[in-house]
Amino acid sequence: LLTISMQEPTVRGLNATANVCTIAHIIVLAVALTAVRNGQRDKIRFVKSLIPSL
């Protein structure tokens, strides 16, 4: 997810880029938490395997 958002950043400046990275990390942690709560621990690291419609 972070790689996708950094290929063509929509923001300029160090602080704005840091904020985008922080948001991306929070989303990744939320996906991992959702995977654990749904009993799909094998899908913690892969967003596309947890949410195949992406």
N, C-alpha and C positions, 0 to 999 in steps of 0.2 A: 504494500500500500504506500509506504513511504517512497519507494522507488518510482512508482507511478506519479505521485504528486510532485516529485522533484525533477522529472524529465522536462517538463515545461511549467515551471513555477508561475503562478498567477500573481505573485507579489514581488516587490522589490525591496531590497534592504535586508540587513542582517537580522534585525529584530522581527520583522514580518516573516522572514524565512524560518526563524527559530519558533515562532508561534505556529506556523503550519506544521513543522516537525512535531511539536508538542501535541497538537490535535491529532496527527496521524498516529502517534504512539498511544494516545488515549483510546483511539478507535481500535487499534490492534489488541490492546488489553481488554477492551469490552468484548471483542470477538472471542478471545481466549476464555473469558469468564462465561460467555454464553455457551461455548462448546462444552465446558466442564459441567455447567448446570443442566445441559441437555443430555449428558452422559456420552458425549462424543469426544472423549479425550484425544483420540487419534487425529482430530481435525483442528487442534489448538493452533497450529502454526500456519494453516493454509486457509485463507479467507474463502477462496473459490470452492474448496471442498465442503465448507460449512454452508455456504450460500451459493449453490450452483447457478442461480439465475444471473449472477454478475457477469 
